[in-house]
Amino acid sequence: MTAPETTTAAVPRAAALALGDDALVLSHRLGEWAGHAPVLEEEVALANIALDLLGQARVLLSLAGDEDDLAYLREERAFTNLQLVEQPNGDFAHTIARQLYFSTYQYLLYAELAVGDGPFAPLAAKAVKEVAYHRDHAEQWTLRLGDGTDVSHDRMQRACETLWRFTGEMFAPVAGLDADRQGMESTWAEAVGDVLRRATLTVPEGPRSGAWAAGAGRQGLHTESFGRMLAEMQHLHRSHPGASW
């Protein structure tokens, strides 16, 4: 993905960082499947989704500053990604549940941002086509696992329930990001619920917001696994400062 025709001054920096961090962190998580995916075809699919997200991250972070410095030199508390995207891959069902939740949200967000002449419209108009594939890929696997064997059904159900509490944060306000959060959340819940029911899965009933829900990534508070992931992602760049290929 190439940079959209917009100026840094016209883009709300906090929003560019939040969306860029979401894409960067999830791209890295999906990249961890390289060499470990269940089948070769899925190895390629996950790698392609990771590359799509990395392209989005590069565009968004470049709108907020130097993309390499923002990716490799910031400390953990400076990242404002959703806690959902930083969750470990777990088994394949966890990866698919995470992708279903996030790509459904991202598709709705980019579809809305693509309309009009807002600062993120050029990026969103291109990215929404990629995200449509990400969402479809996650949906098809959810159906396949949920309505498959007893083992795949149980694992998919457990994954959906485990990650459910991280989904409310997606609809919290972000400074400089003009979107109908309430409308998006309602549409998201309906869309995800429809997929889960068609997959013979039960829609989780746990809280998605409030005191018992997770979600402070936008404020720079992250889960324990994120620090380890960040150390791995930044290791080479920090070990050889100023180096170039």
C-alpha positions in Angstrom: 0.0 0.0 0.0 1.4 3.4 -1.0 1.0 6.5 1.1 -2.3 8.4 0.6 -2.3 11.9 -0.8 -2.7 13.8 2.5 -0.4 15.9 4.7 0.8 15.1 8.2 -0.5 18.4 9.5 -4.0 17.4 8.3 -4.0 14.1 10.2 -4.8 13.8 13.9 -1.7 12.2 15.2 -3.3 10.3 18.1 -5.7 8.6 15.7 -3.0 7.8 13.2 -0.9 6.2 16.0 -3.8 4.2 17.4 -4.9 2.8 14.0 -1.3 2.3 13.0 -0.4 0.4 16.2 -3.4 -1.8 15.8 -2.3 -2.9 12.3 1.4 -3.2 13.2 0.9 -5.3 16.3 -1.6 -7.7 14.7 0.6 -8.0 11.6 3.4 -9.1 13.9 1.2 -11.6 15.7 0.0 -13.1 12.4 3.6 -13.3 11.2 4.4 -15.5 14.1 2.5 -18.3 12.3 5.2 -18.5 9.7 6.4 -22.0 9.6 3.7 -23.1 12.1 0.4 -22.8 10.3 -1.7 -26.0 10.1 -1.5 -26.3 6.3 0.6 -24.7 3.6 -2.3 -22.8 2.1 -3.1 -21.2 5.4 0.5 -20.3 5.9 0.2 -18.2 2.7 -3.1 -16.7 3.6 -2.0 -15.6 7.1 1.2 -14.1 5.6 -0.8 -12.1 3.1 -3.1 -10.7 5.7 0.0 -9.8 7.8 1.5 -8.0 4.9 -1.7 -6.1 4.2 -1.8 -5.0 7.8 1.9 -4.0 7.7 1.2 -1.9 4.7 -1.6 -0.1 6.5 0.7 0.4 9.5 3.4 1.9 7.5 1.1 4.5 5.9 -0.5 5.4 9.2 2.7 5.6 11.2 4.3 7.7 8.5 1.5 10.2 8.9 2.4 10.5 12.6 6.2 10.7 12.2 9.1 8.4 11.2 7.6 5.0 10.8 10.8 3.1 11.8 11.3 5.1 15.0 7.7 4.8 15.9 7.7 1.0 15.4 11.1 0.2 16.9 12.1 2.8 19.4 9.0 3.6 21.4 8.6 2.0 24.8 5.6 -0.2 25.7 3.6 2.5 27.3 3.8 4.7 24.2 1.9 2.2 22.1 -1.9 2.8 21.9 -3.0 -0.4 20.1 -6.1 -2.3 21.3 -5.4 -5.0 23.8 -7.3 -7.4 21.5 -4.7 -7.4 18.7 -1.8 -8.1 21.1 -3.3 -11.3 22.5 -1.0 -14.3 21.9 -2.0 -16.5 18.9 -2.8 -19.4 21.2 -4.2 -22.3 19.1 -5.5 -21.7 15.6 -9.1 -21.1 16.9 -7.8 -18.2 19.1 -6.2 -16.6 16.1 -9.3 -17.0 14.0 -11.6 -15.6 16.8 -9.2 -12.6 17.2 -9.3 -12.0 13.5 -13.0 -12.3 13.2 -13.6 -9.7 16.0 -11.0 -7.3 14.8 -11.5 -7.5 11.0 -15.3 -7.0 11.4 -14.6 -3.9 13.4 -11.9 -2.6 11.0 -14.1 -3.1 8.0 -16.9 -1.1 9.5 -14.5 1.6 10.6 -12.8 1.9 7.2 -16.0 1.8 5.3 -17.2 4.8 7.3 -13.9 6.7 7.1 -13.7 6.1 3.3 -16.8 8.2 2.8 -16.2 12.0 2.4 -13.0 13.9 2.5 -11.7 13.3 6.0 -7.9 12.9 6.6 -8.1 9.1 6.6 -10.4 8.7 3.6 -7.7 7.9 1.0 -6.2 5.2 3.2 -9.6 3.8 4.2 -10.8 3.6 0.6 -7.8 1.3 -0.3 -7.7 -0.6 2.9 -11.4 -1.5 3.1 -11.0 -3.8 0.1 -8.2 -5.7 1.9 -10.0 -5.9 5.1 -13.1 -7.3 3.4 -10.9 -10.3 2.5 -9.6 -10.6 6.1 -13.1 -10.6 7.4 -14.3 -13.2 4.9 -11.3 -15.4 5.7 -12.0 -15.3 9.4 -15.7 -15.9 8.9 -15.1 -19.0 6.7 -12.7 -20.5 9.3 -15.1 -19.8 12.1 -17.9 -21.6 10.3 -15.5 -24.5 9.5 -14.3 -24.9 13.0 -17.5 -24.2 14.8 -19.5 -26.6 12.8 -16.8 -29.2 12.5 -15.8 -31.8 14.9 -16.5 -31.8 18.6 -12.9 -30.8 19.3 -12.9 -27.9 16.8 -16.3 -26.7 18.0 -15.1 -26.7 21.7 -11.9 -24.9 20.9 -13.6 -22.3 18.8 -16.2 -21.7 21.5 -13.5 -21.3 24.1 -11.6 -18.9 22.0 -14.6 -16.7 21.3 -15.4 -16.6 25.1 -11.8 -15.9 26.1 -11.4 -12.9 23.7 -14.9 -11.5 24.1 -13.9 -9.2 27.0 -11.4 -7.4 24.8 -13.9 -6.3 22.2 -15.5 -3.4 24.0 -12.4 -1.3 23.7 -12.7 -1.1 19.9 -15.6 1.3 20.3 -14.1 3.6 22.8 -13.6 7.2 21.5 -10.2 8.0 19.9 -9.1 11.6 19.7 -9.3 12.9 16.2 -11.2 9.9 14.8 -14.7 10.9 13.7 -16.8 7.8 13.6 -20.3 6.7 14.7 -19.0 4.4 17.5 -22.4 3.5 18.8 -23.8 2.6 15.4 -20.6 0.6 14.6 -20.8 -1.3 17.8 -24.5 -2.3 17.2 -23.7 -3.4 13.6 -20.6 -5.3 14.8 -22.5 -7.2 17.5 -25.1 -8.1 14.9 -22.6 -9.2 12.3 -20.4 -11.2 14.7 -23.4 -12.8 16.4 -24.8 -13.9 13.0 -21.5 -15.6 12.1 -21.2 -17.4 15.5 -24.8 -18.6 15.3 -24.3 -20.0 11.8 -21.2 -21.7 13.1 -23.4 -23.4 15.8 -21.5 -21.4 18.5 -23.0 -19.6 21.4 -22.6 -15.8 21.5 -20.6 -15.1 24.7 -22.5 -13.3 27.4 -19.6 -11.8 29.4 -19.2 -8.1 29.7 -17.6 -6.2 26.8 -17.3 -2.9 28.7 -17.3 -1.8 32.3 -15.3 -2.8 35.4 -15.1 -6.5 34.5 -14.1 -6.0 30.9 -10.5 -5.5 29.5 -9.3 -2.7 27.5 -6.8 0.0 28.4 -4.5 -0.4 25.4 -5.5 3.0 24.0 -4.2 4.5 27.3 -0.9 2.7 26.9 -1.7 -0.1 29.4 -1.0 -3.5 27.9 -1.2 -7.2 28.8 1.9 -9.1 30.0 2.5 -10.9 26.7 2.8 -7.6 24.8 6.1 -6.7 26.5 7.7 -9.9 25.3 6.3 -9.5 21.8 7.6 -5.9 21.6 11.1 -7.0 22.8 11.2 -9.6 20.0 10.0 -7.1 17.4 12.4 -4.4 18.3 15.4 -6.5 19.1 17.3 -6.3 15.8 16.8 -2.5 15.3 17.8 -1.7 18.8 20.8 -4.0 18.7 22.2 -2.2 15.6 21.2 1.4 15.8 21.6 3.4 12.6 22.3 0.3 10.5 21.0 0.0 7.0 20.8 -2.9 4.5 
